[in-house]
Amino acid sequence: MHTAALLVELGAVILGLGLLGRVAGRVGVSPVPLYLLAGLAFGVGGIFPLEAPEEFLDAAAEVGVVMLLLLLGLEYTAGDLLGNLRRQAPVGLLDLLLNGLPGAAFALLLGFGPVGALAMFGVTAISSSGIVAKVLSDLGRLGNRETPSVLGVLVLEDLQMAVYLPVLTAVLAASSAWQATRSVLVALACLVAAFVVALRWGSTVSRFVSGGSSEVTLLRVLGLALLVAGVAEALHVSAAVGAFLLGISLSDDLDEDARRSLEPLRDLFAAVFFVSFGLTTDPAALPPVLVPAVALVVVGIATKLVTGWVAAARAGVAVPGRVRAGAALVPRGEFSIVIAGLATAGGVDPRLGALAAAYVLLLAVLGPLLARWADPVGRSWARRRRAAAARA
């Protein structure tokens, strides 16, 4: 492809993403579904297929995953994660099983096989931290009583992903039962070692990358993140998990300026990642999986409502807050697409990618709407319960 044509196409893609992000901000929804739709429109079988080199977009998408997980890891310390695990473990286990098992069951019914079932378990289990955080902020609910419960569930899901992703990656890379078992054990050993480093020597790692100008810190953090991600990928621990654990190690001492410098890079490459996933999904593959996707959406909304209700109830929150907590957890997004991308790249049935795309599109749009409706619905439900109790 000629350089001029390449630059024109890439420029058009990035400009288009910026315009879509602005539209999403005006409407008050997450830009993730719009990015996915853009990928579907310009990918294989789309309206106007792009000719941009696949290698470039694949590399940019990989960097997007690394940046997403690095910035997410920076939000938590290893102590925070382990503390939340101890306090909220029952809710976290309920959340994982209640939301993951339906995805695994649907995968088996559709003939995706055991590995496909493991992947769909993760696709349906994990809420979108980015979309949930944005919704809570946009609706002015960060100070609500139920919000710590919602954030606690999200932290537990992040911790579960730190275990789940290396297991999934190891299984995808294995060619036999013994190799899968060995890869999983190696991945978990690396995970434990990374947590020990984060807990005991996180400040040493932070001092290595901190200091100097924002430009120097940015280059050190980004370079170290890509290096760690590459090593993790070679060990079948997954680049995403490597970046996430590095973020945890750096979270204590990395200054706010460095974090702010990383955020625009994350947003740029993450947008390319979502578009790249859409580019590899044939729109013609969506209609055959639309019925199971809608069924999974209905189940996924119900199970997240239960999760949020239980989590908020354990914190002593009243009925309206429990409904708000459940509705806030409904959106799926970046993690689900990351998992589906890993699975389809690992040779799982390509229908899984189409199913995940349809599922995320629907919930990324419905989730914020349900969160807006949850407050009046919860208050109305509480009034009816009080009236029924008074009549009794």
N, C-alpha and C positions, 0 to 999 in steps of 0.2 A: 504494500500500500504506500502511495506517495506521501511524503512528509506533509505537504499542504493539506491533502485530504484528511490525513490523520488528525492534524491540529484542528481543522474545521469541525470534525466529528466530535473530538474530545471537548472542544470549547462549547459546542452545542449541548453536549450531555451535561457538563458542569453548570452552564447557564440555565438549562432547563431544570436541573435539580434545585438551583437557587429559587427559581420562580415557583416551583412546586412547594418548596418549603415556606415561601411567603404566603401562598394560598392556604396551606395548612394552618399557618399561624393565624391568618385572618378568620378562618372558619372555626378555629379552636379544636382541631383534631391533630393526631400525630401524623407527621409526614411519611411514616413508614409505609402505609398502604399505597400512598401516591407514588413513592419510589418503586414499589413492587409493580404497580400498574405500568409505570414508564418502562420498566424492564420488559414486561410482557409485550408492550406495544412495539418495541424496537428490537426484540430478540428473534430467535428462531420461530418462524411461523407468524411473526407479528406484522404490523401494518407496513413498517419501513425498516427492515433489518439493517443494523449497523455493520460496517466492514472494519471497525476498529480491531486491532490485533487482540486475539483472545488471551494471549500470554500477558499482555499489559493489564487488561481488566482483571484477570485472575490474580495477578500479583497485588494490584491495588485492593482487591477484595480481601485478600489474606491480611494485608496491613490493616484494613478496616476492622476485621475481627480482633486483631491484636490490640488496636487502640481502644475498641469498645471494652474489652475485658481489662486492659490496663487501667483505664480511668475508673471502671467499676471497682477494681481492687483498691484503688487509692481512697475510696470512701470508707474502708473498714480496716481496722488493725486485726492482727491474728487473735489478740486477746478478745476483741469485740465479737468476732465470729465464734470463738469457742465458748464465750460467756453466753451468747444467744443460744447456742446449741444446748447448753445445760438447762437454761431457763425455759426454752420453748420447744424442747425436743418432742413432746407428745403432739403439739400442733404441727410441727414440721413433718412428722411421720404421717399424720392424717392427711396433710396437704399433698405429700408426695404420692401416697397410695390412692387417695380418692380421685386425684386428677390425672395420674399417670396410667393407672390400670385401664380406663376406658380407651385410651389411645392404643395401648398394646393389644387389647382385645379386638379393636377395629382392624389393626394391622394384620392380625392372624386371620380374621374373617375375610379380608381382601386378598390374602395369599402373599403377603410381603415376607413371610418367613420369620424365624426367631430373631434374627438380627434387625429386621425391619420393625418388629414389635418392640425391641429394646430402644430403637431410635424414636418411634412414635410415642413411647412412654415419656421420653423427655420433652418431645414437642408439645404434648398436651399438659404436662405437669407444671411448667414454669411460666409464671407471669412475666410481663415485660416491665423491668425495673424503671426503664426510661419513660415509658408511657404512663405508668402509675405515678411516678414522681411528678411528671408534668401535669397530670390531671389534678392531683392533690394541690399543687401550687396554683393552678389556674382557678380552681374552685375555692381557694382560700381556706383549705382544711388542714394545713400543716400543723396548726395548734389544737386541732380537735382531740378529744380523749381517745378516739379509736385509732388515730394515726400511728402511735407507737406500736400497736398490735399489727397494723398493716406492714410497717417497716420491719418489724421483727420477722414476719413471714417471709418478706423479700430477702432479708439477710440469710435466713435459713435455706432458702432456695439457692442463693448464691453459693453457700457452703456445700449444699448437696451437688451442685453443678461441678464444684471443684473435685468431687469424687466421681461423679457420673461421667463427665467428659473423658477423662483418661481411660475409664473402663470401656466406654463406647468406642473410642479410637483404637484401643488395643484389640477389641473384638473384630472391628472392621479390617484391621491390618493382618489378622491371624488367618492361617490357612488350615489349621487343625485344632482340635480341642485342647491338646497339650500346649500348642503355641499360644492359643487364646488365654489359657490359664496362666502361663508363664508371663505373657505380656501384661495381663491385668496385675499380677503380683509386682512386676517391675514398676508399673505405673503408680500403684498405690505406695510402694516404697519411696519412689521419687516425691510423691505428694507429701508423705510424712516428713521426709527430709526437708522439703521446702518450707513446711510449717515450722519445723524446729529452727531453721535459719531465720524465718520471719520473726519468731518469738524471741530468739536469743541474740541474733546479730543484725536485726533489721536496721538499727541505727548506724551500724558500720556501712551497710549498703547505701543508706541514705546519704551519709557523708561523702561517699565516693562520687555520687552523681550531683550533689548539691554544691553550691559555691560558685563564685564568678557571676558573669552576666546571665540574663534570662536565656540568651541565645545559646551560651555554652551548656547551661543546664538542660535546655530542651534537646540539644544534640546528644548529650550523654544519656538522658532518659530514653529517648527514642532508639538510639543505637543499642543500648543495653536491652531494651524490650524486644527488639527484633532478634538480637543474639540469643537471648533466653528462649524466645519462642521457637527459633530454629533448632536449638538443642533439644527442647522439649519434644518437638515434632519428630526428631531423629530417634528419641527414646520411646516414641509412641505414647507420650503423655498428652499430646495435643498442644499446638501453639497457643490456643485460647487459654488453656489452664496455666501454661507457663507465664503468660502475660498477666493473668489474674493474680497469681501468687507473687509475682514481682511487684505488682501494685500494692499488695498487702504489706510487703517488706518495706516499701518506700513511704507508706501512708503516714507514719509518725512525724517525719521530719521534712518532707518535701514542702517547700513554701508555697503560698497561695499563688504567687506570680507564675511559678512553674506550672502549676495545675491549669491556670487560665491560658497559658501558652499552648498547652497540649489539647485543650478542648476544641479549638477550630480544626486542628488536624484530625481529631477523632470524628468530628461531624462530617468533614469532607470525605474521608476514606470509608466511614460507615455508610454514608449515602451511596457511594460507589459499590459497596458490598451488597446492599439491598437491590440496587439496580442490576448488578451482575447476577444475583440469584434469579431475578425476573427474566433476564436475558437467556438463561439456560433452561427456562421452563416454557414449553410450547403451550400457547393459549388453547390449542386444540385438545390438550390433555386435561384441561380443567372441567369441561362439562361432564365427562364420565365419573369424576370424583366429587361432583357438586353435592349429590345426595348424602354420601357419607360425611362430607365436610359439614353440611348443615346439621346433620344428626350429632356430630362431635361438638359443634358449637353449642347446641342446646344443652347437651350433657355438661360441657365445659363451663357454661354459665352457672348451671345449678350447683356443680361441685365447688366452684370458687365461692359462691354465695355461702355454702355450708362452711367452708374453711374460714372465711372472714367472720362469720357469725360466731363460730367456736372460739377463734382467737380473741375477738373483742369481748365475748362473754367471760372468758378466763380473766380478763382485766377489769371486770365489773362494769362494762359499758352498757348503757341502756339499749333498748330495741332499735331505735333509729340509727344509733351509731353502729350497731352490728350489721344492719342492712347496708349502710354506707361502706363499711369495711369490706364486706363481701363483694359489692359492686366495684369497688376500687381495684380489686385483684383480678378482675375478669380479663383485661387485655393481655394477649400474647404478642410477642414481637421478636426482638433481636435474638434471644436465646433459641427460640423455636426455629428460626431461619438458619442460625449457625448449625444446629443439630441436623436439620434436614439437608443442609449443604454438605456436611461431613458424610452423611449416610449415602446420598446420591453419588458423591465423588468416590465412595468406597464400594460402589457396585450394587447397592440395594436397588430394588425395583424402582424405576424412574417415576412411577405413579406416586411414590411417597413424596417426592418434591412438589408435585402438582397439588396433592392433598394438603400438604403443609402450607403452601402458598395460599390456597383458598381459605384454609382455616385461619391463618394469621390475618389475611385481608378482612375477613368478616369480623373477627374479634377486635382487631385494632380500630375498626370503625365503631362497632357496637359498644365496646368497653367504655370509652369516654361518655357516650350518650347515656348508658345505664348508670354511670356514676352521677350524672346530673339529675337523673330521675329518682335516684335512690333516696334522697333526702325527703321529698314530699311523700313518697311511697312508705318509707319507714315511719314517718310521723303519723300518717293515716292508719297504718297497721297498729301502732302503739295505742292510738285513740280507740280503735275498735276493741283491742284487748282490754283496755281499762273499762270500756262501757260494758263489755261482756262480763267482766269480773264484778262490776257494780250490780248488774242485774241478778247475778248468781247469789 
